[in-house]
């Protein structure tokens, strides 16, 4: 269902100025083929005053983008996960400075990579335990498979640590990470990583609920986010957009087909 639109002027916004949002997306990104399509929505004081839809959600089949198209939010899941865990913090169920191993006992003896490669890493003890605050701040010592900077990144790729796929669980990721060293001692520096995935696991441990159930009950349903979930149910798959990426030649190529997406339930 399309949101009820009010005039931009009724909420103190100039119609001519706000129209430039959609024009910019079309001229700079959609029409040149840099992205397949776009949806732009502007709301003020809880009232939607601008909505623009352009391009396609499925280039291969020529399916146009629509107002109710479902798209992947990927790492925008991070702030949602962080808010969800902080709701439990507000209830007094944990402290930001609690050691992570209090909730993940298998992580009590994590070590830091000094040299070597998987499976023969040379490691040293952590200078201090990892805290939940470290996970929030990306100073935990964890990394990502796509960093392509160290042998630990390579180990993540080799073992599929954190890579989304059907049947892969947070518990499996936690167990894999327990068997690997950290890139650096917690708090030593910043590194974009799987830390927020671990926060999602902590939500399950602390709340006693699955991450999808907790997010749905605590956030999505109260906010009316009826199409937000980790998997797309069969009755909504037809609204899912395909996902594209750019190759080294800066060409847009299909990355996840909407008709066979691993996000489909």
C-alpha positions as CSV (number, residue, x, y, z in Angstrom):
1,X,0.0,0.0,0.0
2,X,1.4,3.4,-1.0
3,X,1.8,5.9,1.8
4,X,-0.6,8.8,1.8
5,X,1.1,11.8,0.3
6,X,0.8,15.4,1.4
7,X,2.1,18.5,-0.5
8,X,5.7,19.4,0.4
9,X,4.6,22.9,1.3
10,X,2.2,21.6,3.9
11,X,5.2,20.4,5.9
12,X,7.4,23.3,5.2
13,X,9.4,22.0,2.2
14,X,9.7,23.5,-1.2
15,X,8.3,21.3,-4.0
16,X,10.9,22.4,-6.6
17,X,13.8,21.7,-4.3
18,X,12.6,18.3,-3.2
19,X,11.9,17.2,-6.7
20,X,15.6,17.5,-7.4
21,X,16.2,14.4,-5.3
22,X,14.5,12.1,-7.8
23,X,15.9,14.0,-10.8
24,X,19.5,13.6,-9.4
25,X,19.0,9.9,-8.9
26,X,17.7,9.4,-12.4
27,X,20.2,11.5,-14.2
28,X,23.3,10.5,-12.3
29,X,22.7,6.9,-11.5
30,X,19.6,5.2,-13.0
31,X,19.7,6.5,-16.6
32,X,23.5,5.9,-17.0
33,X,23.1,2.3,-15.7
34,X,25.1,2.8,-12.6
35,X,22.3,1.4,-10.5
36,X,19.2,-0.6,-11.7
37,X,16.7,1.6,-9.9
38,X,15.8,3.8,-7.0
39,X,13.1,4.6,-4.5
40,X,13.3,8.0,-2.8
41,X,10.9,9.0,0.0
42,X,10.9,12.1,2.2
43,X,8.8,12.5,5.3
44,X,8.6,15.4,7.8
45,X,6.7,15.4,11.0
46,X,5.6,11.8,10.3
47,X,3.9,12.8,7.0
48,X,5.2,11.6,3.6
49,X,5.6,14.6,1.2
50,X,7.7,13.1,-1.6
51,X,7.9,9.7,-3.3
52,X,9.8,9.0,-6.5
53,X,10.4,5.6,-8.1
54,X,12.7,4.9,-11.0
55,X,14.3,2.1,-13.0
56,X,14.0,-1.6,-12.6
57,X,14.0,-4.1,-9.7
58,X,14.9,-6.9,-12.1
59,X,16.9,-5.8,-15.1
60,X,17.0,-9.3,-16.7
61,X,13.2,-9.6,-16.8
62,X,12.4,-5.9,-17.3
63,X,10.4,-5.7,-14.0
64,X,10.0,-2.1,-13.0
65,X,10.8,-0.8,-9.5
66,X,7.7,-0.2,-7.5
67,X,6.8,1.6,-4.3
68,X,6.5,-1.7,-2.4
69,X,9.7,-3.4,-3.8
70,X,11.6,-5.2,-1.1
71,X,15.4,-4.5,-1.1
72,X,18.3,-5.8,1.0
73,X,19.5,-3.4,3.6
74,X,22.7,-5.4,4.3
75,X,24.9,-3.5,6.8
76,X,22.0,-1.1,7.8
77,X,21.2,-4.2,9.9
78,X,24.0,-3.1,12.1
79,X,22.3,0.0,13.7
80,X,19.1,-2.0,14.0
81,X,21.0,-4.8,15.9
82,X,22.8,-2.3,18.0
83,X,19.5,-0.6,19.0
84,X,17.9,-3.9,19.8
85,X,20.8,-4.9,22.1
86,X,20.7,-1.5,23.8
87,X,17.1,-2.1,24.6
88,X,18.3,-5.1,26.7
89,X,21.0,-2.9,28.3
90,X,18.3,-0.4,29.3
91,X,16.5,-3.2,31.1
92,X,19.7,-3.7,33.1
93,X,20.3,-7.2,31.7
94,X,24.0,-6.5,30.9
95,X,26.7,-3.8,31.1
96,X,28.6,-2.5,28.1
97,X,31.9,-3.3,29.9
98,X,31.0,-6.9,30.6
99,X,33.5,-9.3,29.1
100,X,32.1,-11.1,26.1
101,X,33.2,-14.5,27.5
102,X,30.6,-14.1,30.3
103,X,28.0,-14.8,27.6
104,X,30.1,-16.8,25.2
105,X,32.3,-19.1,27.5
106,X,34.1,-20.6,24.5
107,X,35.7,-17.2,23.9
108,X,37.4,-16.9,27.3
109,X,40.7,-18.0,25.9
110,X,40.8,-16.1,22.6
111,X,44.3,-15.2,21.4
112,X,45.8,-12.7,19.0
113,X,47.4,-13.5,15.6
114,X,51.1,-12.8,15.6
115,X,52.2,-14.6,12.4
116,X,51.5,-17.5,10.2
117,X,48.4,-18.6,8.4
118,X,45.5,-21.0,8.9
119,X,45.7,-23.6,10.3
120,X,49.1,-22.8,11.7
121,X,48.7,-19.4,13.3
122,X,51.4,-18.2,15.8
123,X,49.4,-16.5,18.5
124,X,49.9,-14.5,21.8
125,X,47.5,-13.8,24.7
126,X,45.1,-10.8,24.5
127,X,46.2,-7.8,26.5
128,X,42.7,-7.7,28.0
129,X,39.4,-9.4,27.6
130,X,37.0,-8.3,24.8
131,X,34.1,-6.3,26.1
132,X,30.6,-5.8,24.7
133,X,31.6,-2.1,24.2
134,X,34.4,-3.3,21.9
135,X,31.9,-5.1,19.7
136,X,29.7,-1.9,19.5
137,X,32.8,0.2,18.6
138,X,34.4,-2.3,16.2
139,X,37.5,-2.5,18.4
140,X,37.1,-6.2,19.2
141,X,39.9,-7.6,17.1
142,X,37.5,-9.4,14.7
143,X,37.6,-8.8,10.9
144,X,35.8,-9.6,7.7
145,X,36.5,-12.1,4.9
146,X,36.4,-9.4,2.2
147,X,39.1,-7.2,3.7
148,X,41.9,-9.0,1.7
149,X,44.6,-7.5,4.0
150,X,45.8,-10.3,6.3
151,X,46.1,-14.1,6.6
152,X,43.2,-13.9,9.1
153,X,40.9,-12.4,6.5
154,X,42.0,-15.3,4.2
155,X,41.1,-17.8,6.9
156,X,37.6,-16.3,7.2
157,X,37.2,-16.7,3.4
158,X,38.6,-20.2,3.5
159,X,36.2,-21.3,6.3
160,X,33.2,-19.2,5.2
161,X,33.1,-17.4,8.5
162,X,30.1,-15.1,8.5
163,X,29.2,-15.6,4.9
164,X,25.4,-15.6,4.4
165,X,24.1,-18.9,3.1
166,X,21.1,-21.1,3.6
167,X,21.3,-23.1,6.9
168,X,24.2,-21.1,8.3
169,X,23.5,-20.0,11.9
170,X,24.9,-17.5,14.4
171,X,25.9,-20.4,16.6
172,X,28.0,-21.9,13.8
173,X,29.7,-18.5,13.3
174,X,30.4,-18.2,17.0
175,X,32.0,-21.6,17.1
176,X,34.2,-20.9,14.1
177,X,35.4,-17.6,15.6
178,X,36.2,-19.4,18.9
179,X,38.7,-21.5,17.0
180,X,40.4,-18.6,15.3
181,X,42.7,-15.8,16.7
182,X,41.9,-12.1,16.8
183,X,43.6,-9.7,14.4
184,X,44.6,-7.5,17.4
185,X,44.0,-7.2,21.1
186,X,40.6,-5.7,22.0
187,X,40.6,-1.9,22.2
188,X,43.9,-1.6,20.4
189,X,42.4,-0.1,17.2
190,X,39.3,0.1,15.0
191,X,38.5,-2.5,12.3
192,X,35.2,-3.0,10.4
193,X,34.1,-6.6,11.2
194,X,31.6,-9.2,12.1
195,X,31.3,-7.6,15.6
196,X,27.7,-6.7,15.0
197,X,26.8,-10.3,14.0
198,X,28.2,-11.2,17.5
199,X,25.9,-8.6,19.0
200,X,23.1,-10.3,17.3
201,X,24.1,-13.6,19.0
202,X,24.3,-11.8,22.4
203,X,20.7,-10.7,21.9
204,X,19.7,-14.3,21.6
205,X,21.7,-15.4,24.6
206,X,20.5,-12.5,26.9
207,X,16.9,-12.4,25.8
208,X,16.3,-16.1,25.3
209,X,14.7,-15.3,22.0
210,X,15.9,-15.9,18.4
211,X,17.2,-12.7,16.8
212,X,14.5,-12.6,14.2
213,X,11.8,-13.0,16.8
214,X,13.2,-10.4,19.2
215,X,13.6,-7.8,16.4
216,X,10.1,-8.4,15.1
217,X,8.5,-8.2,18.5
218,X,10.6,-5.3,20.0
219,X,11.2,-3.2,16.9
220,X,9.5,-4.1,13.6
221,X,5.9,-4.7,14.7
222,X,5.8,-1.6,17.0
223,X,7.1,0.5,14.2
224,X,4.8,-0.9,11.5
225,X,7.8,-2.3,9.5
226,X,5.7,-5.2,8.1
227,X,8.1,-6.1,5.3
228,X,11.4,-6.1,7.3
229,X,12.8,-9.5,8.1
230,X,15.9,-11.7,7.6
231,X,14.1,-14.0,5.1
232,X,11.5,-13.3,2.5
233,X,8.3,-15.4,2.9
234,X,6.9,-17.1,-0.2
235,X,4.0,-14.6,-0.5
236,X,6.5,-11.7,-0.8
237,X,9.2,-13.1,-3.0
238,X,7.6,-11.6,-6.0
239,X,8.3,-8.1,-4.7
240,X,12.0,-8.8,-4.0
241,X,14.5,-6.8,-6.1
242,X,17.5,-8.5,-7.7
243,X,20.8,-7.4,-6.3
244,X,23.7,-6.1,-8.5
245,X,27.3,-5.2,-8.0
246,X,29.9,-3.5,-10.1
247,X,32.9,-5.5,-11.5
248,X,36.4,-4.2,-12.1
249,X,35.3,-2.8,-15.4
250,X,32.6,-0.8,-13.6
251,X,29.9,-2.8,-15.3
252,X,26.7,-3.7,-13.3
253,X,26.4,-7.4,-12.9
254,X,23.9,-9.7,-11.2
255,X,24.9,-10.7,-7.7
256,X,21.7,-12.2,-6.3
257,X,18.8,-13.1,-8.5
258,X,15.4,-12.3,-7.0
259,X,14.0,-15.5,-8.4
260,X,16.6,-17.7,-6.6
261,X,17.8,-15.5,-3.7
262,X,19.3,-17.1,-0.7
263,X,17.2,-14.6,1.3
264,X,14.0,-16.4,0.2
265,X,12.5,-18.5,3.0
